[in-house]
Amino acid sequence: AEFWPRMVAKMGEEVLFETDALDTLADWLAALAGAQLRTLRLAASAAAYGVVSGIIERIQKLRTQLNSLHRQQSSGTADPASKLGSALVGRSATIAEHISLLEQLAAKIFRGVFVFRYRDSCPAVRELSVTALGEWATKEPETYMRDSYVKYVGWMLSDKVSQVRKCALMVIL
């Protein structure tokens, strides 16, 4: 369960942002998560949710860097016309672009995997889905506590399997 988040965390910027490696991985995981074989759906869903968790961690690190750069810019130590000032502005723009790309990728995985797996025929896949959404909402509340995401937890509160309902309730609590 730790492999996928660590993989995303350890990826170099050139692999993460200059290739389509994660985009291709997301496509493959979405395809595998829709397989007929229950164990394959479960494994692919777990991998996809781990990738999203890693993306969220990476976004948080980038936001910390971006906030630091904004503080440096606003402190007045670097004149925007100077080389240091323009370097700070350029680095800020690059980081903001990277955050946007990662947010788009996380949304793509959500739409490609979660939206189909939260109502899977296998209760274990549904449990995994609601637990992952709860983890994301804890780590990144400004994104995953929006009604467009929270509605899935509400729907899972009326699941036919009590263990899935319990997981949904634990997400809320």
C-alpha positions in Angstrom: 0.0 0.0 0.0 3.0 2.3 0.5 4.6 1.6 -2.9 2.5 3.8 -5.0 2.6 7.0 -2.9 6.3 6.5 -2.4 6.8 6.1 -6.1 5.1 9.4 -6.9 7.0 11.1 -4.0 10.4 9.8 -5.3 9.8 10.6 -9.0 12.1 13.3 -10.4 10.5 16.4 -11.8 11.7 15.5 -15.3 9.8 12.2 -15.2 6.8 13.6 -13.4 6.3 16.8 -15.5 8.2 16.3 -18.8 6.9 12.8 -19.7 3.5 11.2 -19.8 4.5 8.4 -17.4 1.9 9.1 -14.7 -0.7 9.9 -17.3 -0.1 6.5 -19.0 -0.1 4.8 -15.6 -3.4 6.4 -14.8 -4.9 5.1 -18.1 -3.6 1.6 -17.4 -4.9 1.6 -13.8 -8.3 2.8 -15.0 -8.5 0.1 -17.6 -7.4 -2.6 -15.0 -9.8 -1.3 -12.4 -12.7 -2.1 -14.8 -11.6 -5.7 -15.3 -14.0 -8.6 -14.9 -11.7 -10.3 -12.3 -12.5 -9.0 -8.8 -9.0 -9.3 -7.4 -7.6 -7.4 -10.4 -10.2 -4.6 -9.8 -9.3 -4.5 -6.2 -5.5 -4.4 -6.8 -5.8 -1.8 -9.6 -8.1 0.4 -7.5 -5.7 0.2 -4.6 -2.8 1.2 -6.8 -4.8 4.1 -8.4 -5.8 5.4 -4.9 -2.2 5.1 -3.8 -1.1 7.1 -6.8 -3.6 9.8 -5.9 -2.4 9.8 -2.3 1.2 10.3 -3.6 0.0 13.1 -5.9 -1.7 14.8 -2.9 1.5 14.6 -0.9 3.5 16.0 -3.8 1.0 18.9 -4.2 1.4 19.7 -0.5 5.1 19.9 -0.8 4.9 22.1 -3.9 2.4 24.4 -2.1 4.9 24.8 0.7 7.6 25.7 -1.7 5.2 28.1 -3.5 4.2 29.8 -0.2 7.9 30.2 0.7 8.6 31.8 -2.7 5.6 34.2 -2.3 6.9 35.2 1.2 10.3 35.9 -0.3 8.7 38.0 -3.1 6.5 40.0 -0.7 9.3 40.6 1.8 10.8 43.0 -0.6 14.3 41.4 -0.4 14.2 40.7 -4.1 13.4 43.5 -6.5 11.1 42.0 -9.3 13.3 43.7 -11.9 16.5 42.1 -10.5 17.8 38.7 -11.6 16.8 37.2 -8.2 13.4 38.7 -8.4 12.7 37.4 -11.9 14.1 34.0 -10.9 11.6 33.9 -8.0 8.7 34.9 -10.3 9.7 32.2 -12.8 10.1 29.5 -10.2 6.7 30.5 -8.7 5.0 30.2 -12.1 6.7 26.8 -12.7 5.5 25.4 -9.4 2.0 26.7 -9.9 1.9 25.0 -13.3 3.2 21.7 -11.7 0.5 21.9 -9.0 -2.2 22.4 -11.7 -0.9 19.4 -13.7 -0.9 17.2 -10.6 -4.5 18.3 -9.7 -5.6 17.5 -13.2 -4.1 14.1 -13.0 -5.6 13.4 -9.6 -9.0 14.4 -11.0 -8.5 12.2 -14.0 -7.8 9.2 -11.8 -10.8 10.0 -9.6 -13.1 10.2 -12.7 -11.5 7.1 -14.3 -11.4 4.8 -11.2 -13.3 6.1 -8.2 -16.5 7.1 -10.0 -16.9 3.6 -11.2 -15.5 1.6 -8.3 -17.5 3.3 -5.5 -20.5 1.3 -6.7 -18.5 -1.9 -7.5 -20.2 -5.3 -7.0 -17.5 -6.3 -4.6 -17.9 -4.7 -1.1 -14.1 -4.8 -0.5 -13.6 -2.4 -3.5 -16.4 -0.1 -2.2 -14.8 -0.1 1.2 -11.4 0.7 -0.3 -12.9 3.5 -2.3 -14.7 5.3 0.5 -11.6 4.9 2.8 -9.3 6.4 0.1 -11.7 9.3 -0.3 -11.7 9.9 3.4 -7.9 9.9 3.5 -7.8 12.4 0.7 -10.3 14.6 2.4 -8.1 14.6 5.5 -5.0 15.5 3.6 -6.5 17.9 1.1 -9.8 19.2 2.6 -10.0 22.3 0.3 -10.3 20.0 -2.7 -11.9 16.8 -1.4 -14.4 18.3 1.1 -16.3 19.9 -1.8 -19.8 18.6 -2.4 -18.8 17.1 -5.7 -16.6 14.6 -3.7 -18.5 14.4 -0.4 -21.7 13.3 -2.1 -20.1 9.9 -2.7 -19.6 9.3 1.0 -23.3 10.2 1.6 -24.4 7.7 -1.1 -22.2 5.0 0.5 -23.9 5.6 3.8 -26.9 3.8 2.3 -24.9 0.9 0.9 -26.5 -2.6 1.2 -23.4 -4.0 3.0 -23.0 -2.9 6.6 -19.2 -2.9 6.5 -19.2 -0.3 3.6 -21.7 1.8 5.6 -19.4 1.6 8.6 -16.4 2.7 6.5 -18.4 5.7 5.2 -19.4 6.6 8.7 -15.8 6.4 9.8 -14.8 8.8 7.0 -17.4 11.3 8.3 -16.3 11.0 11.9 
